[in-house]
Structures are given as C-alpha cells and as structure tokens.
Amino acid sequence: MRNSRVIAKTAYPRVSIAGNPADGFWGKTLSTVFYNFSATASLQESGEVEVADLSQQRILKIGNYKDARYLMFQGFPTENNISGYGELSHIFAVVKTFFDFCQMNEIEHDKKAFSLRYSSTIPYRLGFSGSTAVSIAALRAFNEFYGTNICGNDLESIALHAETHETRRYAGPQDPVTVNREACVFMDFSKDAYRKDSVGKNRIALENAVVHADYSASDAYLVNVPREENNATRYSCLPVVEVLDVGEFPFFIVYGEQGSDSSTELSPNVFAFYTGNKKVIDGMTRISLLADSAKDAIKGKDILELGKVINDGIYLPIEVFSHDYLGRGNIELVKEAISLGAYAKFPGSGGAVFGLCPDEKVFKSLRDRFEPKGYNVERLKLER
C-alpha cells in the first residue's frame, strides 16, 4: 500500500440550549458541544473499500474504488445492497456526499480504496446528535486522507446533505454547525440572515423555500455557484453564527437507555409548517426567539435568566405541539427534573433531559431521584 498510515479523527456531541427545533423552520438556535462522550473515525488505505461500525460490530465490504463509486450512484439508498444496514447506511451516505461534492467542485484526489472504521460512545437517539458527530469525524478523516482541504461551512453542508437528502431523514442545520465548530454557538437561520449572503440560484431557492431543513446543502443550494474570496471557494446562503462562552454555567444531563427518533417526531411539524398551520408557524417563531434571550443571558452571565429560558424551552413546545408528538414520558421526565429545582428541557429530541443546576443541593436531588430508576445523571463537561 502506498500509505498504510491510520488517520483517526474525533468529534463530540451537542445539546441545544434554546431555540430547537426552530433551526429547521427559518429560526434561531443556541447549542453547545460537550465532552462526556465522543465519536471516532479511523481511515487507512486498503485493497478493498470497507466500512465498519465497531460499536455494532457490523462491516460492509464493497470492492475496489470503482465498485464503490458505481454503487453510490445506483439509486442510493433504497435500491442497492446497503439498504437495511442502519448506521452503516448513514455513514455510507456521508461518503457518497463527500465524493459528490468533490466531483461537483472539481476537487482532485487519488482514486484509492479505503478502510473506514468508526465507533461512538454517544447514547443513541437521545437528542445529542450522535449521528452528526460520526459524520463530522468521518469527514475530517476523509479530508486528510484525500488531501481535499474541505472545511467550515462546506464540511457542515456535506454532513447535513447526507442525512437529509440521501437517507431522507429530518435533521436540523444546527447540529453540524455546533459539532464541527466545537463551541457554544448562536445560529441565525432566518431568511433575513441568509439574504445578506445569497447570490444567483441560491437567492431564488431561498425566496421560494417554505420549510428550510437545510442551508447550503439542499438540491437547490448545493450548486456550483461559488464566490471567490481570498482565493477560496465558498457557497452562499450561510447562517449568521456567533460563538459564546458558557464555561461557568453548571449544566447537567439525565439520560437512560430508551431513545426516540427525532426524524419521525418532527415530520408532522414539517407538514404543518409547509401547509400554513398558523399555530405551528407562530409557535416556531416564539421558540426561535428563545435563542436571542439565551444569548443575552449567557453574555450577562445570568444563571437565573438562562434557567427561565431553558424552562420555556419545554413549556412552549408543550403549548404548540401535542403531548403524543413530544412523548408523554419524555415530558414527565423533564417536569420531574424541574420539580426538584432544576431548569430543564430536551437536549434536542426527547428521551433525555438537559438543564441547569442552580446549586449542588439540586444536583444531589437529581441523582437521588433518577439514579435508582436506572438513569445516568452527569455534569456537562465543557472542556476536554
């Protein structure tokens, strides 16, 4: 092999502090990466293309580089032999989108086969964006392996496009932005924000769009209409992003084994928003504004005010959406944490609790209440 060196990259999960799920509905969100868990992808040159999920002990052998490229273009993902492979299908979608992006943008790279192995300690389907972390780790490894120098917004777009357009799942654009930038990030996905930085076909697509489940990676946006700045190509229609410091805030998470599928949960709201349901449209607007309030509270280092915003992050969705959509058990889990003196909401989708502890007494109460029931209660690690 010309290069048997193993390239290993890691990415970390995120929790949404405020605004979710408004990021997919022309809204704003504020979320932070954390380091309690991680996803790792390793890549090396191989005689045969293979993708292995070490966590699930599943492996997919494809053939040489040409075989892999041929398979990627044969009706992915429903009409080829990787359908039904779960997360392997997801990571294969990421690989496909990576090569698509290179082809569309005439990015040259060696046509060499690879062995991709990945694993994750991030709890599955609990709103921590574990699949996005796997995607970002893999893309970072591919970027170095093929020397393609794809970064920033483009890397985030590839991750999001793979999930929303190749595997046909609903995913919010805040996830790859936060995970890739490894920070606490305020994100403005409103049309007004995009209008400041949109050109050509992107501008037309922007004005005609109704539900915005993507930013620069949708079929209309991922087009070769680059803008040249400092000899670097980038795509327009980008969110407004601001990095914040949340190092002093005592965040916590409560999680168990049972997760939920955010793609399935959000589907009714996509339909309701698209068909002009006033309650959902107005509700998404109100939820979106929580991100502004959270940003102000963080900048002012106001724990009490941020706590109130976090609580609104569960009370507002309860007003807007049905209990069945949110999950009655999920709601009760969050309400129980609030009853103990914590400020709490979902970290993304349901199945777990994210929140803020005003003092050690409340944190102890959370552990005393939830750990006997089989839940894990942890402080959020905001530094590696």
PyMOL commands that set and color helices and strands:
alter all, ss='L'
color gray80, all
select helices_A, chain A and resi 22-25+65-72+87-104+130-146+152-166+174-181+191-195+200-208+262-274+278-299+303-320+323-326+328-339+360-373
alter helices_A, ss='H'
color red, helices_A
select strands_A, chain A and resi 7-11+14-18+28-33+39-45+49-53+58-63+114-120+184-188+227-229+232-234+240-244+251-255+343-345+352-356+376-379
alter strands_A, ss='S'
color yellow, strands_A
deselect
rebuild
show_as cartoon
